[in-house]
Amino acid sequence: MTYTFTRLEARTLDEFEGHQDVVREVVVGMTGTDEESGIGAYRDTLVSLPDPDEDDYTSFEDIDEAWVMPIAEQAAEDGDWEASIAAEIEAIKIRPAIKPFAWQADSEEE
C-alpha cells in the first residue's frame, strides 16, 4: 500500500491581527493505493490553525513543504487514515461484482 498526500491547500485571510496573507486553515488530503490491484481510496479534512504567534510567525511567502507536512501528518494520524483507507480498499477488493444473467444479456441485445 502506498500513501501520498495528494491535496495540500492553504486557506488564507488577506489580513489578520496586523499580518498580511495569513494561513488560517489547511486542506489536507491523502490517497492510498494498493499497488497490486491499483485500487485507491481518499480521505481529506480541513485543519484550523491557531492564531499567529509573534515569536513563531511564518509569512505565506516563506511557507514551504517542511512547514505544512507536520500539519498533514498529524491530521492523517488523528484520523487513522492509513488504517481506514486500507480497510476501504480491502472491502472494495472483496465486494461482489454486479453481472446480468445470461438470459438478461441476450434480451438487452434484441
C-alpha positions as CSV (number, residue, x, y, z in Angstrom):
1,M,0.0,0.0,0.0
2,T,1.3,3.4,-0.9
3,Y,0.0,6.6,0.9
4,T,0.5,10.0,-0.6
5,F,-0.7,13.5,0.4
6,T,-2.4,14.4,-2.8
7,R,-4.1,17.6,-1.6
8,L,-2.4,20.4,0.5
9,E,-4.2,23.8,0.1
10,A,-3.8,26.9,2.1
11,R,-6.9,28.9,3.1
12,T,-5.8,32.4,3.8
13,L,-7.1,35.8,5.0
14,D,-5.7,38.9,3.3
15,E,-5.1,40.5,6.8
16,F,-5.3,39.1,10.3
17,E,-4.1,40.8,13.5
18,G,-1.6,43.0,11.6
19,H,-0.2,40.3,9.4
20,Q,-0.8,40.0,5.7
21,D,-1.9,36.9,3.8
22,V,-2.3,34.7,6.9
23,V,-2.9,30.9,6.6
24,R,-5.9,30.2,8.8
25,E,-6.7,26.7,7.6
26,V,-5.1,23.9,5.6
27,V,-7.0,21.4,3.5
28,V,-5.2,18.0,3.8
29,G,-6.0,15.1,1.6
30,M,-4.4,11.6,1.4
31,T,-4.7,8.9,-1.3
32,G,-3.8,5.3,-0.6
33,T,-3.3,2.9,-3.4
34,D,-2.9,-0.8,-3.4
35,E,0.0,-1.5,-5.8
36,E,-1.2,-5.0,-6.7
37,S,-4.8,-4.1,-7.7
38,G,-4.5,-0.4,-8.5
39,I,-7.5,0.3,-6.2
40,G,-7.3,3.6,-4.3
41,A,-9.2,5.5,-1.7
42,Y,-9.1,9.0,-0.4
43,R,-9.5,11.0,2.8
44,D,-9.4,14.7,3.5
45,T,-10.1,17.2,6.2
46,L,-9.9,20.9,7.0
47,V,-7.4,21.8,9.7
48,S,-7.9,25.1,11.5
49,L,-4.7,26.7,12.6
50,P,-4.1,28.7,15.8
51,D,-3.8,32.5,15.7
52,P,-0.4,33.7,14.5
53,D,2.2,33.9,17.3
54,E,4.6,36.9,17.0
55,D,7.5,34.7,18.1
56,D,6.8,31.9,15.7
57,Y,5.0,33.5,12.7
58,T,5.9,32.4,9.1
59,S,4.8,34.6,6.3
60,F,2.9,33.0,3.5
61,E,5.7,33.6,1.0
62,D,8.1,31.7,3.3
63,I,5.9,28.7,3.9
64,D,7.5,25.5,2.4
65,E,6.8,21.8,2.5
66,A,8.6,21.4,5.8
67,W,6.1,23.8,7.4
68,V,3.0,22.0,6.0
69,M,3.9,18.4,6.4
70,P,3.7,18.2,10.2
71,I,0.1,19.5,9.9
72,A,-0.7,17.0,7.2
73,E,0.9,14.1,9.1
74,Q,-0.9,15.0,12.3
75,A,-4.3,15.1,10.5
76,A,-3.7,11.7,9.0
77,E,-2.6,10.3,12.3
78,D,-5.5,11.8,14.2
79,G,-8.0,10.3,11.7
80,D,-6.2,7.0,11.5
81,W,-6.3,7.5,7.7
82,E,-3.9,4.7,6.7
83,A,-5.9,2.0,8.5
84,S,-9.2,3.5,7.3
85,I,-8.0,3.7,3.7
86,A,-6.6,0.2,3.8
87,A,-9.8,-1.2,5.2
88,E,-11.8,0.5,2.5
89,I,-9.6,-0.9,-0.3
90,E,-9.8,-4.4,1.2
91,A,-13.6,-4.1,1.3
92,I,-13.7,-3.0,-2.4
93,K,-11.5,-5.9,-3.3
94,I,-13.9,-8.5,-1.9
95,R,-17.1,-6.8,-2.9
96,P,-19.1,-8.9,-5.3
97,A,-19.4,-7.6,-8.9
98,I,-22.9,-7.0,-10.4
99,K,-23.5,-9.0,-13.5
100,P,-26.6,-9.7,-15.6
101,F,-27.7,-13.3,-16.0
102,A,-27.0,-14.8,-19.4
103,W,-30.7,-14.6,-20.4
104,Q,-30.8,-10.9,-19.4
105,A,-27.8,-10.1,-21.6
106,D,-29.4,-11.7,-24.6
107,S,-32.7,-9.8,-24.1
108,E,-30.8,-6.5,-23.9
109,E,-29.3,-7.1,-27.4
110,E,-32.7,-7.7,-29.1
